[in-house]
Amino acid sequence: MGKNYIGLEKDGIETVVRELNKYLSNLNIIYTKLHNLHWNIKGAAFFELHTKFEEYYDKVNTDLDAVAERILTLGHTPAASLKEYLSLSTIAERESKDVTPEDSIEVIRKDFSLLLEASRNILKLAEDANDQGTVDLMSGFISKYEKNLWMLTAFTKS
Ligand SMILES: [Fe+2]
């Protein structure tokens, strides 16, 4: 099949891009879900978690742009509609309703664990495709989600 304009084998890159679009879709679902939690959190930890969830969705917003622009750099088109995000994502949306601190942390912990697993999976696929740029992007995400998961675990043990 040959190489693309930045010298990477098209075959391997197509596999990477398929997973990156799924990842991008998951980030978009999480972006909305974090707003849901930010708005609907109730209880004694309100001020703390309300602020924390805003911090998370701001970071997710930056990350989803980086993923979409990586897909473009690889010569492909990023998914850019809510319809595509809903059909490609592997993370479920959350109903619009009140949430307790414990439940909200559990929701995020589950989704961040899924993103961590997906980041590791994409890193391997990118290595196989000699795509160091995507390896670099995913390796940053891996350490970030690992750290987030440590903090979320520490919070629930308090
Ligand atoms: Fe707000």
Boltz pocket constraint, residues with backbone or C-beta under 6 A from the ligand:
constraints:
  - pocket:
      binder: B
      contacts: [[A, 38], [A, 54]]
      max_distance: 6.0
